[in-house]
Amino acid sequence: MQVQYLGPLMLGLGHPALTGYDLKSFSPSCFAVEIGEQAGLDGPLIEGDVLIADEDRMAGNDDLVIAKLPGEHLVARTWRIGGRVRLIPLHGRESVFARDDMLLGVVVSQARRYVV
């Protein structure tokens, strides 16, 4: 599932899904990404959701992470195998062993804008 990088939280992003969030409560090492249309409109992660990830946090087993693969940024689950981390993308790709430069941050929060 692809994501679009929105920027560091400390810049005070004006995304509608972040309305009401105290962005100062997050670490300065946090950034935001928006979920792409591949996610669809049903499920725990949907198109337009904003994920907040911490680049200083180490990925553990079964964490949701933002990863950089050739030509795209995506959301994946992690699986620790010894000292290595395997990335399990949520949609459309095979799992791969992650290099350190592939792991951009561990997801620490999710924001969704509800239209009424």
Buried (B, 14 or more C-beta within 10 A) or exposed (E): BBBEBBEBBBEEBEBEBBEEBEBEEBEEBBBBBBBBEBBEEEEEBEBBBBBBBBBEBEBEEEBBBBBBBEEEBBBBBBBEEEEEBBBBBBBEBEEBEBEEEBBBBBBBBBBEEEEE
